[in-house]
Amino acid sequence: MSEGPRDVAIVAFAQSDHRRRTDELSEVEMVMPVLHEVLDAAGLTTADIGFTCSGSSDYLAGRAFSFTMTLDGVGAWPPISESHVETDGAWALYEAWVKLLTGEVDTALVYAYGKSSPGSVRDVLTRQLDPYYTAPLWPDSVALAALQAQALIDAGDTDETALAAIAGRSRKDAAANPHAQLPGARPQGDHVVAPLRTGDCPPIGDGAAAVVLAAGDRARELCARPAWITGMDHRVEAHALGVRDLTDSPSTRLAAERAGAFDPTAARPLDTAELHAPFTSQEVVLRKALGLGDDVRINPSGGALAANPLMAAGLIRLGEAAARIHRGESHRALAHATSGPCLQQNLVAVLEADPRA
């Protein structure tokens, strides 16, 4: 064990092109190019990785322990130190970050993937709900997001015109993102479930992402401008939707506080926020919970409204925030990931460039 906390950074990020369907590709074939790309970017091989962690969902794959197939693609022999989370890859990154903090390893590979195209995602996501009172009603993910959107409108926090503006901004920003899955719908479009319109909802698609983490001097060796993780935390709301205020996200606020997002002594203010908001109304909730003003660039990548591969979209938010720091386009960024209905579970990380960079 090392003495004191270690400095850990994201040193490389890669993602696939996100497409509506990838019938010709297995999960392994979808993930492998991304793994090669991220390792090449860091100048590493699989033998150089001290810990590997992945995020995916057996529900999407339709078979138990489906992640073992992609692990074979990573290279599990000779035996490696490996783990898996049955959720978005952002939580796999959290596990890898903790592993690095212990001092047991100096590098980690985190990847996540999801193929939503084979089945009905809106129905699959009902399995996240309370099994006694809510799941038997089969309210799908869009219907639940519409309840949240209507609560925001009733509270005077937004309206359909403002939501359409968020959708339009996201698609405009996504036009510069070569990996984005640009939906054909207009920013407004027709109602899917009122008050949410086509443009307020995320595209359904398949995709994968990966990052490499490294600690201390190893990170500086691998990346000219590492994105240092200065804090990260995740919190969860009550499972029952009826006991929550859907217009607010106290778990996001608490996670951000614990991650140091509001630290008044920080050398630099937040300039970027990659928010995992699959629905336009959820960006409204997150901006309010985090107190983000117009001086913070929100989702310059286009966000989940541009590409939303389940189980990878949250990891992509961390990767996109890190990539902006790598390119010198950001100095201090907030990255957010969510899982569950109506922003039930939330993870927040704060990433910073070296003050000397």
C-alpha positions as CSV (number, residue, x, y, z in Angstrom):
1,M,0.0,0.0,0.0
2,S,1.3,3.5,-0.8
3,E,1.3,6.3,1.7
4,G,-1.3,9.1,1.2
5,P,-3.6,9.5,-1.7
6,R,-2.3,9.0,-5.2
7,D,-2.8,11.2,-8.2
8,V,-4.8,9.3,-10.9
9,A,-5.6,10.5,-14.4
10,I,-7.4,9.5,-17.6
11,V,-4.6,9.3,-20.1
12,A,-6.4,7.9,-23.2
13,F,-10.0,7.7,-24.5
14,A,-11.5,5.9,-27.5
15,Q,-15.0,5.2,-28.7
16,S,-16.6,3.4,-31.6
17,D,-18.8,5.0,-34.2
18,H,-22.3,4.8,-32.8
19,R,-24.8,3.3,-35.2
20,R,-28.5,2.4,-35.2
21,R,-27.8,-1.2,-35.9
22,T,-24.7,-3.4,-35.9
23,D,-26.3,-6.7,-36.9
24,E,-23.1,-7.8,-38.7
25,L,-21.0,-7.4,-35.5
26,S,-20.8,-9.3,-32.3
27,E,-20.1,-7.5,-29.0
28,V,-16.5,-8.7,-29.3
29,E,-16.1,-7.4,-32.8
30,M,-17.6,-4.1,-31.8
31,V,-15.3,-3.7,-28.7
32,M,-11.9,-4.9,-30.1
33,P,-11.1,-1.9,-32.4
34,V,-11.8,0.4,-29.5
35,L,-9.5,-1.5,-27.2
36,H,-6.7,-1.4,-29.8
37,E,-7.2,2.3,-30.3
38,V,-7.1,3.3,-26.7
39,L,-4.1,1.1,-25.9
40,D,-2.3,2.5,-29.0
41,A,-3.1,6.0,-27.9
42,A,-1.5,5.3,-24.5
43,G,1.4,3.4,-26.0
44,L,0.6,0.3,-24.0
45,T,-0.1,-3.4,-24.6
46,T,-2.5,-5.6,-22.6
47,A,0.5,-7.0,-20.7
48,D,1.2,-3.4,-19.4
49,I,-2.3,-3.1,-17.8
50,G,-2.4,-3.8,-14.1
51,F,-6.2,-4.0,-13.8
52,T,-9.1,-4.4,-16.2
53,C,-12.7,-3.5,-15.5
54,S,-15.8,-3.6,-17.8
55,G,-19.4,-2.4,-17.8
56,S,-22.2,-4.0,-19.7
57,S,-25.7,-5.6,-19.2
58,D,-26.7,-9.2,-19.6
59,Y,-30.3,-8.0,-20.2
60,L,-29.2,-6.2,-23.4
61,A,-27.2,-9.2,-24.6
62,G,-30.0,-11.7,-23.7
63,R,-27.7,-14.2,-22.0
64,A,-26.0,-14.7,-18.7
65,F,-22.3,-13.8,-18.2
66,S,-22.1,-12.3,-21.6
67,F,-19.2,-10.1,-20.6
68,T,-16.9,-13.2,-20.5
69,M,-16.9,-13.3,-24.3
70,T,-15.6,-9.8,-24.6
71,L,-13.1,-10.5,-21.9
72,D,-11.7,-13.2,-24.1
73,G,-11.2,-10.5,-26.7
74,V,-9.2,-8.5,-24.2
75,G,-7.0,-11.4,-23.5
76,A,-7.6,-13.2,-20.2
77,W,-4.7,-15.6,-20.5
78,P,-2.2,-15.5,-18.9
79,P,-4.5,-14.7,-16.0
80,I,-5.2,-11.0,-15.5
81,S,-6.6,-8.9,-12.6
82,E,-10.1,-8.2,-13.8
83,S,-13.6,-7.2,-12.7
84,H,-17.0,-6.4,-14.1
85,V,-20.0,-4.2,-13.2
86,E,-23.5,-4.9,-14.4
87,T,-24.2,-1.2,-15.2
88,D,-22.7,1.7,-17.1
89,G,-19.0,1.7,-17.6
90,A,-18.7,4.9,-15.5
91,W,-19.0,2.7,-12.4
92,A,-16.3,0.4,-13.8
93,L,-14.1,3.5,-14.0
94,Y,-14.9,4.3,-10.4
95,E,-13.9,0.7,-9.4
96,A,-10.6,1.1,-11.4
97,W,-9.9,4.5,-9.8
98,V,-10.3,3.0,-6.3
99,K,-8.0,0.1,-7.3
100,L,-5.3,2.6,-8.4
101,L,-5.7,4.7,-5.2
102,T,-4.8,1.6,-3.2
103,G,-1.4,1.5,-4.9
104,E,-1.8,-2.1,-6.0
105,V,-1.5,-1.2,-9.7
106,D,-0.3,1.8,-11.8
107,T,-2.4,1.4,-14.9
108,A,-6.0,0.3,-15.6
109,L,-8.1,-0.4,-18.7
110,V,-11.8,0.4,-18.5
111,Y,-14.3,-0.4,-21.3
112,A,-18.0,-0.6,-21.8
113,Y,-20.4,-1.5,-24.5
114,G,-24.0,-2.1,-25.3
115,K,-26.1,-3.3,-28.2
116,S,-29.6,-1.9,-27.9
117,S,-30.7,-2.7,-31.5
118,P,-31.7,-6.4,-31.1
119,G,-34.6,-5.8,-28.7
120,S,-37.0,-3.2,-27.3
121,V,-34.9,-1.0,-25.0
122,R,-38.0,0.8,-23.6
123,D,-39.3,-2.6,-22.4
124,V,-36.0,-3.9,-21.2
125,L,-35.4,-0.9,-18.9
126,T,-38.6,-1.6,-17.0
127,R,-36.7,-4.4,-15.3
128,Q,-34.9,-1.6,-13.3
129,L,-38.1,-0.7,-11.6
130,D,-39.6,-1.7,-8.2
131,P,-40.7,-5.3,-8.8
132,Y,-43.8,-5.1,-6.6
133,Y,-45.6,-1.9,-7.4
134,T,-44.1,-0.3,-10.6
135,A,-42.6,-2.9,-12.9
136,P,-45.8,-4.9,-13.2
137,L,-47.4,-1.8,-14.8
138,W,-44.6,-1.8,-17.5
139,P,-44.1,2.0,-17.7
140,D,-41.3,2.4,-20.3
141,S,-38.3,4.7,-20.0
142,V,-39.8,7.4,-22.3
143,A,-43.1,7.5,-20.3
144,L,-41.2,7.9,-17.0
145,A,-39.0,10.6,-18.5
146,A,-42.2,12.3,-19.7
147,L,-43.6,12.3,-16.1
148,Q,-40.4,14.0,-15.1
149,A,-40.6,16.5,-17.9
150,Q,-44.2,17.3,-17.1
151,A,-43.3,17.9,-13.4
152,L,-40.7,20.4,-14.5
153,I,-43.1,22.2,-16.7
154,D,-45.7,22.3,-14.0
155,A,-43.1,23.7,-11.6
156,G,-42.3,26.5,-14.1
157,D,-38.7,25.2,-14.6
158,T,-39.0,24.8,-18.3
159,D,-41.3,24.5,-21.3
160,E,-41.4,22.7,-24.6
161,T,-39.7,25.6,-26.4
162,A,-36.8,25.5,-24.0
163,L,-36.5,21.8,-24.3
164,A,-36.4,22.1,-28.1
165,A,-33.6,24.6,-27.7
166,I,-31.5,22.1,-25.7
167,A,-32.2,19.5,-28.4
168,G,-31.1,21.9,-31.2
169,R,-27.9,22.9,-29.4
170,S,-27.0,19.3,-28.8
171,R,-27.4,18.3,-32.4
172,K,-25.5,21.3,-33.6
173,D,-22.6,20.5,-31.3
174,A,-22.7,16.8,-32.3
175,A,-22.2,17.8,-36.0
176,A,-18.5,18.3,-35.2
177,N,-18.3,14.9,-33.4
178,P,-17.2,12.2,-35.9
179,H,-18.5,9.4,-33.6
180,A,-22.0,10.9,-33.0
181,Q,-25.1,9.1,-34.2
182,L,-27.0,12.0,-35.6
183,P,-30.7,11.3,-35.5
184,G,-32.8,12.4,-38.4
185,A,-35.5,14.0,-36.3
186,R,-35.9,17.8,-36.1
187,P,-35.0,19.3,-32.7
188,Q,-38.7,19.4,-31.9
189,G,-40.5,16.7,-33.9
190,D,-43.7,15.0,-33.0
191,H,-44.8,13.9,-29.5
192,V,-43.5,10.5,-28.4
193,V,-45.1,10.7,-25.0
194,A,-46.3,14.2,-24.2
195,P,-44.7,16.6,-23.4
196,L,-41.5,14.8,-24.8
197,R,-41.1,15.0,-28.6
198,T,-38.8,13.0,-30.9
199,G,-36.0,15.5,-30.5
200,D,-36.2,15.3,-26.7
201,C,-35.4,11.6,-26.7
202,P,-32.1,9.9,-27.2
203,P,-31.3,7.8,-30.3
204,I,-31.3,4.0,-29.9
205,G,-28.0,2.5,-31.0
206,D,-25.0,0.3,-30.4
207,G,-21.5,1.4,-29.4
208,A,-18.5,0.9,-27.2
209,A,-15.9,3.1,-25.3
210,A,-12.7,2.6,-23.4
211,V,-10.3,4.6,-21.3
212,V,-6.9,4.1,-19.8
213,L,-6.1,5.3,-16.3
214,A,-2.7,5.7,-14.8
215,A,-1.3,7.0,-11.5
216,G,1.4,9.6,-10.7
217,D,4.5,9.7,-12.9
218,R,3.3,6.8,-15.0
219,A,0.4,9.0,-16.2
220,R,2.8,11.8,-17.1
221,E,4.9,9.4,-19.1
222,L,1.9,8.2,-21.1
223,C,0.1,11.5,-21.8
224,A,1.4,15.0,-22.4
225,R,-1.6,16.5,-20.7
226,P,-3.3,14.0,-18.4
227,A,-6.9,14.6,-17.1
228,W,-6.4,14.3,-13.4
229,I,-9.3,12.9,-11.4
230,T,-9.4,15.3,-8.4
231,G,-12.6,13.8,-7.0
232,M,-15.3,11.3,-7.8
233,D,-18.4,10.1,-5.9
234,H,-21.7,8.4,-6.7
235,R,-25.1,8.5,-4.8
236,V,-28.5,7.0,-5.3
237,E,-32.1,8.2,-4.9
238,A,-35.0,6.3,-3.4
239,H,-36.2,3.4,-5.6
240,A,-39.8,4.4,-5.4
241,L,-40.6,7.2,-7.8
242,G,-43.5,8.4,-5.7
243,V,-41.3,9.5,-2.8
244,R,-38.9,11.5,-5.0
245,D,-39.1,15.1,-6.2
246,L,-38.6,14.5,-9.9
247,T,-37.7,18.2,-10.5
248,D,-34.5,17.9,-8.5
249,S,-31.6,15.6,-8.1
250,P,-30.2,15.7,-4.5
251,S,-28.0,12.7,-5.2
252,T,-26.2,14.5,-8.0
253,R,-25.7,17.5,-5.9
254,L,-24.3,15.5,-3.0
255,A,-22.0,13.5,-5.3
256,A,-20.7,16.7,-6.8
257,E,-20.1,18.2,-3.3
258,R,-18.2,15.0,-2.3
259,A,-16.2,15.1,-5.5
260,G,-15.1,18.7,-4.9
261,A,-17.0,20.3,-7.8
262,F,-18.0,23.3,-5.6
263,D,-14.6,23.7,-3.9
264,P,-14.1,27.5,-3.4
265,T,-10.3,27.0,-3.2
266,A,-10.0,25.4,-6.6
267,A,-7.4,27.2,-8.7
268,R,-9.7,27.3,-11.7
269,P,-13.5,27.4,-12.2
270,L,-15.4,24.7,-14.0
271,D,-15.4,25.4,-17.7
272,T,-16.9,22.2,-19.1
273,A,-19.7,19.8,-18.0
274,E,-20.4,16.6,-19.8
275,L,-23.8,15.6,-18.4
276,H,-25.4,12.2,-19.0
277,A,-28.9,13.5,-19.8
278,P,-30.6,11.1,-22.3
279,F,-33.7,13.4,-22.3
280,T,-33.7,17.2,-22.7
281,S,-35.7,17.5,-19.5
282,Q,-33.0,15.8,-17.5
283,E,-30.4,18.4,-18.5
284,V,-32.7,20.9,-16.9
285,V,-32.7,18.9,-13.6
286,L,-29.0,18.4,-13.6
287,R,-28.1,22.0,-14.4
288,K,-30.3,23.1,-11.5
289,A,-28.9,20.5,-9.1
290,L,-25.3,21.4,-10.0
291,G,-25.8,25.2,-10.2
292,L,-24.2,25.4,-13.6
293,G,-24.3,28.9,-15.2
294,D,-23.9,30.1,-18.8
295,D,-20.1,30.3,-18.2
296,V,-19.9,26.5,-18.3
297,R,-20.0,24.7,-21.7
298,I,-22.6,22.0,-21.5
299,N,-22.1,18.8,-23.5
300,P,-19.8,20.2,-26.3
301,S,-19.7,16.6,-27.6
302,G,-23.5,16.6,-28.2
303,G,-24.1,14.4,-25.2
304,A,-26.4,11.5,-25.0
305,L,-28.9,13.2,-27.3
306,A,-26.3,12.7,-30.1
307,A,-25.3,9.1,-29.2
308,N,-26.7,7.0,-26.3
309,P,-25.2,3.5,-26.4
310,L,-26.6,1.9,-23.2
311,M,-23.9,0.9,-20.6
312,A,-21.3,3.1,-22.4
313,A,-22.9,6.6,-22.6
314,G,-21.9,7.5,-19.0
315,L,-18.3,6.3,-19.5
316,I,-18.3,8.4,-22.7
317,R,-19.1,11.5,-20.7
318,L,-16.0,11.0,-18.6
319,G,-14.0,10.2,-21.7
320,E,-15.2,13.3,-23.6
321,A,-14.4,15.6,-20.7
322,A,-11.0,14.1,-20.4
323,A,-10.4,14.4,-24.1
324,R,-11.1,18.1,-24.0
325,I,-8.4,18.5,-21.3
326,H,-6.0,16.4,-23.4
327,R,-6.5,18.7,-26.3
328,G,-6.1,21.8,-24.2
329,E,-9.7,22.9,-24.8
330,S,-10.6,22.6,-21.1
331,H,-8.8,23.2,-17.8
332,R,-11.4,21.9,-15.2
333,A,-14.3,19.8,-16.2
334,L,-17.2,18.0,-14.5
335,A,-18.4,14.6,-15.9
336,H,-21.7,13.0,-14.9
337,A,-23.2,9.6,-15.4
338,T,-26.6,8.2,-14.5
339,S,-28.4,4.9,-14.3
340,G,-31.9,3.9,-13.5
341,P,-35.2,5.7,-14.1
342,C,-35.5,9.5,-13.9
343,L,-31.8,10.1,-12.8
344,Q,-32.0,7.5,-9.9
345,Q,-28.3,6.8,-9.6
346,N,-25.7,9.5,-10.3
347,L,-21.9,9.6,-10.5
348,V,-19.9,12.9,-10.6
349,A,-16.2,13.2,-11.3
350,V,-14.1,16.4,-11.5
351,L,-11.2,16.4,-13.9
352,E,-8.4,18.9,-14.1
353,A,-5.3,19.6,-16.1
354,D,-2.0,20.0,-14.3
355,P,-1.9,23.6,-13.2
356,R,1.5,23.8,-14.8
357,A,0.2,22.6,-18.2
